[in-house]
Amino acid sequence: MAKPIIFGDNIEITYNQGKENEFKANKGTTVQIYDQEYIILFGPSGCGKSTLLYCMFGVLQPSAGSMYVNGESIYDYDAMQMVHFQRKTMGIMYQSFNLINSITVLDNVALPLIFDGLPARERTVRAMELCRRFMIDHVANKRPTLLSGGQQQRVSVARSLVNDPQILIADEPVGNLDSITAAQVMDTLAEINDKDKKTVILVTHDAKYLPYAHRIVYMNDGRIERIVPNPEKKQILKLAPGSTIVTEIEQIARIYPYDSPKELQVKSIINYLTQSLTFDQIMRLQRFTESVIDGRMDEGGYLRMLMTDYEQGGVGVPVSEAGVMADKLVHILEHSRDIARYRRVKAEDVTQVRNTEFVNRIAEFIATQVGLELSPQQKDRFEESIAQRIGGFTKRDEFMEQILTPVEERGVGLSKKLAQDTTRLSEKLIAQGILHVGEAHH
């Protein structure tokens, strides 16, 4: 079996060790990375993924454990050996580019070659080759400050490769870029892995980039929770038949990327107990629902895709259920728009707590859906409670208390079950309505 080119053996990294503010960023982390793999270290901010990356790079010595690269313990290197390792074995990309603004793009790319003692002409030729490859040759004589974010990151890519390193590491390299430019940079990294045969190690907290990797290292609270092969990519590491299996858990993890294995297991069971759809169907349903919300699909198209067999590109929901689902979506979006309109009116005149037209429609919809039978007095108080909640004057628990309070105490007087159902639906509408106007949830 092939040996890993990177082996982190029980790595612990502690900041301010022995002091009151001691903090363990990595807690017994063991990881193996193989030649030509594309690995993503994934997890929420502060989980220890960048700390582990910089330990691999040789700039963050572990408090315990060992880091091996190509079979050598890199923290046993002397100063000159470490410099040679960081120049020849590793290339690095940063989120903030780290370019020198006082020199040209070409000189930024060529800079690492100076320390190898290469003649100026050879440095220029090699740097310009990379500038042409990454389509920045037309700005080679400009200062980095005159470039767009995407161009600056391509300069960073070229500089990281100028010494032809074996391994390219990237710390949130697209964090400061727009979505189109970010996709271009991610495609470039994939090309470097696929065509140049470089090992790529990427740190990110954004789940949409996970499909680029051969394996994803899920991290949380300084530990590796699991390492998952990407079933859509041919693996570099040869896995014995039966040694790994792609399960529904991996599908759920794409929807809930920050959940722990236990939480994913629970979601799988809950899905079995409460839903008739598989997660493949749910993911397709999610895509069609997004199209309706974005205005790219109408109600009729949505209903057709719900009823179309899964094998033919639809969701495969029974006709009777599809109609109910489509109606629910239409009503949710319709009344969430009422909430958005109401909040815009309220923003223009903060003294106007209630707008009868919008509030009446919302209250009537909720009452019908939940099955509330209200007296005129209850109806009036219910509408007032709805107006207060969607206007942001009360919180969820205060709204719940208002509709639970007996009528004789100036409440709505709902039973606990009806109050819970009413609150649940109200919050669903509010969540959608808030997104319509781009506000934060109260």
C-alpha positions in Angstrom: 0.0 0.0 0.0 1.2 3.5 -0.8 2.7 5.6 2.0 1.2 9.0 2.8 3.2 12.0 1.8 1.7 13.9 4.8 1.1 12.1 8.1 0.0 14.1 11.2 0.3 11.7 14.1 -1.8 12.6 17.2 -1.2 16.4 16.7 -2.0 18.7 19.6 -1.5 22.5 19.2 -2.0 24.6 22.3 -1.8 28.4 22.3 -0.6 30.2 25.5 0.3 26.9 27.1 0.3 27.1 30.9 -1.4 30.5 31.0 -4.9 31.4 32.1 -6.0 31.9 28.5 -4.6 28.5 27.3 -6.5 27.3 24.3 -6.2 23.9 22.5 -6.8 24.4 18.8 -6.0 20.8 17.8 -6.8 17.9 20.1 -5.1 14.7 19.1 -5.5 15.0 15.4 -4.3 12.2 13.2 -4.5 12.5 9.4 -2.9 10.9 6.3 -2.8 12.5 2.9 -1.5 10.8 -0.2 0.3 12.0 -3.3 -1.9 13.7 -5.9 -5.0 13.8 -3.6 -7.3 16.8 -3.4 -8.1 17.1 0.3 -10.5 19.6 1.9 -10.3 20.4 5.6 -13.9 21.5 6.3 -15.6 22.9 9.3 -17.0 26.0 11.0 -14.8 29.0 11.9 -12.5 28.2 14.8 -12.6 24.4 14.5 -8.8 24.1 14.0 -8.6 23.5 10.3 -6.3 26.4 9.5 -4.2 25.5 12.5 -3.7 22.0 11.1 -2.9 23.4 7.7 -0.1 25.7 9.0 1.3 22.8 11.1 1.6 20.9 7.8 3.4 24.0 6.3 6.0 24.0 9.0 5.2 27.3 10.7 3.2 26.0 13.7 5.0 23.4 15.8 2.7 21.0 17.6 2.7 21.0 21.4 2.5 17.2 21.1 2.6 14.6 18.3 4.6 14.7 15.1 4.1 16.0 11.6 5.7 13.9 8.8 6.1 15.0 5.2 7.6 12.5 2.7 8.5 10.4 5.7 10.5 13.1 7.5 9.6 14.8 10.8 9.6 18.4 9.6 9.9 19.9 13.0 13.3 18.1 13.4 14.6 20.2 10.6 17.2 22.9 11.2 16.5 26.5 10.0 18.0 26.0 6.5 16.3 22.6 6.0 12.9 24.2 6.9 13.4 27.0 4.5 14.2 24.5 1.7 11.2 22.4 2.6 8.8 25.4 2.5 10.2 26.6 -0.8 10.5 23.3 -2.7 7.9 21.0 -1.2 5.1 23.4 -0.4 3.3 26.2 -2.2 0.8 28.3 -0.4 -2.2 30.5 -1.3 -3.8 32.9 1.2 -7.3 34.4 1.4 -5.8 37.9 1.6 -3.4 37.3 -1.4 -0.3 38.6 0.5 1.2 40.3 -2.6 3.8 43.0 -2.4 2.1 46.1 -3.8 5.4 48.1 -4.4 6.5 45.7 -7.2 4.9 44.4 -10.4 2.8 41.3 -10.8 5.7 39.7 -12.7 8.1 40.4 -9.9 5.6 39.0 -7.3 5.4 35.8 -9.2 9.2 35.6 -9.7 10.1 36.5 -6.2 10.5 33.0 -4.7 13.1 32.2 -7.4 15.4 34.9 -6.2 16.2 32.8 -3.2 17.3 29.9 -5.5 19.9 32.2 -7.1 18.4 31.9 -10.6 19.6 34.5 -13.1 17.1 37.4 -13.7 16.4 36.3 -17.3 15.5 32.7 -16.2 13.3 34.1 -13.4 11.4 36.3 -15.8 10.9 33.5 -18.4 9.5 31.1 -15.8 7.3 33.7 -14.1 5.9 34.9 -17.5 5.0 31.3 -18.5 2.8 31.1 -15.4 1.3 34.5 -16.0 0.3 33.4 -19.4 -1.1 30.1 -18.1 -3.3 31.9 -15.6 -4.2 34.7 -18.0 -2.6 37.6 -16.1 0.2 38.2 -18.7 -1.5 41.4 -19.9 -1.2 42.9 -16.4 2.3 41.5 -15.7 3.8 45.0 -15.5 1.1 46.5 -13.3 1.1 46.8 -9.5 -1.2 44.4 -7.7 -3.4 47.3 -6.3 -4.6 47.9 -9.9 -5.9 44.4 -10.3 -9.3 42.9 -9.4 -9.6 40.4 -6.6 -9.8 37.5 -9.0 -6.7 38.6 -10.8 -4.8 39.1 -7.5 -5.7 35.5 -6.5 -4.4 34.2 -9.9 -1.1 36.0 -9.2 -1.1 34.2 -5.8 -1.6 30.9 -7.6 1.2 31.6 -10.1 3.6 32.6 -7.3 2.7 29.4 -5.3 3.7 27.2 -8.3 6.8 29.0 -9.5 9.1 26.7 -7.6 7.2 23.6 -8.9 6.2 22.4 -5.4 4.9 18.9 -4.7 2.1 20.2 -2.5 -0.2 23.2 -2.8 -2.0 24.4 0.3 -4.8 27.0 0.2 -6.3 28.7 3.2 -9.8 30.0 2.3 -8.5 31.2 -1.1 -11.9 32.3 -2.4 -13.2 33.9 0.8 -12.8 37.4 -0.5 -14.1 36.8 -4.0 -17.4 37.0 -5.7 -19.1 33.8 -6.7 -18.1 33.8 -10.4 -14.5 34.6 -9.6 -14.5 32.1 -6.8 -15.7 29.3 -9.1 -12.9 30.2 -11.6 -10.2 29.9 -8.9 -11.7 26.6 -7.7 -11.6 25.3 -11.2 -8.0 26.4 -11.5 -7.1 24.4 -8.3 -8.9 21.4 -9.7 -6.8 21.7 -12.9 -3.6 21.9 -10.9 -4.5 18.7 -9.1 -5.7 16.9 -12.2 -3.3 17.9 -14.8 -0.2 19.0 -12.9 -0.6 16.1 -10.5 -0.1 18.3 -7.4 -1.4 17.4 -4.1 -3.9 20.1 -3.1 -5.0 20.8 0.5 -7.8 23.3 0.8 -9.3 24.9 3.9 -12.9 26.1 3.6 -16.1 26.5 5.7 -18.2 26.6 2.5 -20.0 23.3 1.7 -20.5 24.1 -2.0 -16.8 23.4 -2.7 -16.8 19.9 -1.2 -17.4 18.1 -4.6 -13.9 19.2 -5.7 -12.2 17.0 -3.2 -11.2 13.3 -3.3 -11.7 13.2 0.5 -13.3 15.6 2.9 -11.8 15.9 6.4 -14.7 17.1 8.7 -13.4 19.0 11.7 -15.1 20.4 14.7 -13.8 21.7 18.1 -10.2 20.9 17.3 -10.9 17.3 16.3 -11.4 15.3 13.1 -15.0 14.0 13.3 -14.8 11.9 10.1 -13.0 11.6 6.8 -15.4 10.9 3.9 -14.4 9.8 0.3 -16.2 11.7 -2.5 -18.1 9.0 -4.4 -18.2 11.2 -7.5 -14.4 11.2 -7.9 -12.0 8.3 -8.6 -10.0 7.8 -5.5 -6.2 8.2 -5.4 -6.0 6.1 -2.3 -7.0 2.5 -3.2 -9.7 1.4 -0.9 -10.2 -2.3 -0.2 -13.6 -3.6 -1.4 -16.1 -3.1 1.5 -13.8 -0.9 3.5 -16.0 2.1 2.9 -19.6 2.5 1.8 -21.4 5.7 0.8 -24.6 5.8 2.8 -27.5 8.1 3.2 -25.5 9.8 6.0 -23.2 11.3 3.3 -26.2 12.6 1.4 -27.6 14.2 4.6 -24.2 15.7 5.3 -24.4 17.7 2.1 -27.6 19.4 3.4 -26.3 19.7 7.0 -22.5 20.0 6.6 -21.7 21.1 10.1 -23.7 18.4 11.9 -21.8 15.8 13.9 -22.1 12.1 12.9 -24.5 11.5 15.8 -26.7 14.4 14.6 -26.7 13.1 11.1 -27.6 9.6 12.3 -30.6 11.1 14.2 -31.7 13.0 11.1 -31.6 9.8 9.1 -33.9 8.0 11.6 -36.2 11.0 11.9 -36.5 11.1 8.1 -37.5 7.4 8.1 -40.0 7.9 10.9 -41.7 11.0 9.5 -41.2 11.2 5.7 -41.9 9.1 2.7 -39.2 10.8 0.5 -35.6 9.7 0.2 -32.9 12.2 0.6 -32.2 12.1 -3.2 -35.8 13.1 -3.7 -35.5 15.8 -1.0 -32.5 17.3 -2.7 -34.3 17.4 -6.0 -37.4 18.9 -4.4 -35.1 21.5 -2.8 -33.8 22.5 -6.3 -37.3 22.9 -7.8 -38.5 24.8 -4.7 -35.6 27.2 -5.1 -36.6 27.7 -8.7 -40.1 28.7 -7.7 -38.8 31.1 -5.0 -36.4 32.7 -7.6 -39.3 33.1 -10.1 -37.7 30.6 -12.6 -40.6 28.1 -12.3 -44.3 28.7 -12.0 -46.8 26.7 -9.9 -47.8 24.5 -12.9 -44.2 23.6 -13.7 -43.5 22.9 -10.0 -46.6 20.6 -9.8 -45.5 18.7 -12.9 -42.0 18.1 -11.6 -43.4 16.9 -8.3 -45.5 14.3 -10.1 -42.9 13.2 -12.7 -41.1 10.0 -11.9 -37.6 10.4 -10.3 -36.0 8.4 -13.1 -37.4 11.0 -15.6 -36.0 14.0 -13.7 -38.8 14.7 -11.4 -39.4 14.1 -7.7 -41.8 11.2 -7.9 -44.4 12.3 -5.4 -47.9 10.7 -5.6 -50.4 12.9 -7.4 -52.6 13.5 -4.3 -49.5 14.5 -2.2 -48.1 16.6 -5.0 -51.2 18.8 -5.2 -51.1 19.4 -1.5 -47.4 20.3 -1.5 -47.7 22.7 -4.4 -50.7 24.5 -2.7 -48.7 24.8 0.5 -45.8 26.3 -1.3 -47.9 28.8 -3.1 -49.8 29.9 0.0 -46.6 30.1 2.1 -44.9 32.4 -0.6 -48.1 34.4 -1.1 -48.5 35.2 2.6 -44.8 35.7 3.2 -45.0 38.4 0.6 -47.8 40.0 2.6 -45.5 40.0 5.6 -42.8 41.7 3.5 -45.3 44.3 2.3 -46.5 44.9 5.8 -43.0 45.4 7.2 -42.2 47.9 4.4 -45.3 49.9 5.3 -44.4 49.7 9.0 -40.9 50.9 8.2 -42.2 54.0 6.5 -44.6 54.7 9.4 -43.4 53.1 12.7 -46.6 54.3 14.5 -48.7 52.2 12.2 -48.6 48.9 14.1 -51.4 47.3 12.2 -52.5 47.3 8.6 -55.8 45.6 8.3 -55.5 44.4 4.7 -52.3 42.5 5.1 -52.8 41.3 8.7 -56.4 40.1 8.0 -55.2 37.9 5.1 -52.3 36.4 7.1 -54.4 35.8 10.2 -57.2 34.2 8.1 -54.7 31.9 6.4 -53.1 30.7 9.6 -56.5 30.2 11.3 -57.7 28.1 8.3 -54.6 26.0 8.1 -54.5 25.3 11.8 -58.2 24.8 12.2 -59.0 27.7 14.6 -62.6 28.5 15.4 -62.5 32.0 16.8 -65.2 34.2 18.3 -65.3 37.8 17.0 -63.4 38.9 20.2 -60.8 36.1 19.8 -60.4 37.0 16.1 -59.7 40.6 16.9 -57.1 39.7 19.5 -55.5 37.1 17.3 -55.1 39.7 14.5 -53.6 42.1 17.0 -51.1 39.4 18.2 -50.2 38.6 14.6 -49.6 42.3 13.8 -47.4 42.6 16.8 -45.3 39.6 15.9 -44.8 40.2 12.2 -44.1 43.8 13.0 -41.2 42.8 15.2 -42.8 44.2 18.4 -43.0 40.8 20.1 -40.8 37.8 20.2 -41.8 34.2 19.4 -42.3 33.2 23.1 -44.3 36.4 23.8 -46.5 35.7 20.8 -47.1 32.1 22.1 -47.9 33.5 25.5 -50.4 36.0 24.1 -52.4 33.4 22.2 -52.3 30.9 25.1 -53.6 33.5 27.6 -57.3 33.1 28.5 -59.8 35.4 26.8 -60.9 36.9 30.1 -57.3 38.0 30.7 -57.2 39.7 27.3 -55.6 36.8 25.4 -56.8 34.7 22.5 -57.4 31.6 24.7 -56.1 28.8 22.4 -55.2 25.3 23.7 -51.6 24.4 24.0 -51.7 22.2 20.9 -53.4 24.8 18.8 -51.0 27.5 20.1 -48.0 25.4 19.2 -49.3 24.7 15.7 -50.2 28.4 15.2 -46.8 29.6 16.3 -45.0 27.0 14.1 -46.8 28.2 11.0 -46.5 31.9 11.9 -42.8 31.5 12.3 -42.5 29.7 9.0 -44.3 32.7 7.2 -42.2 35.2 9.1 -38.9 33.5 8.2 -39.9 33.7 4.5 -41.2 37.2 4.7 -38.1 38.5 6.4 -36.0 37.1 3.6 -38.1 38.9 1.1 -37.1 42.3 2.6 -33.6 41.2 3.6 -33.9 41.8 7.3 -32.5 39.8 10.2 -34.9 37.7 12.2 -36.1 39.0 15.5 
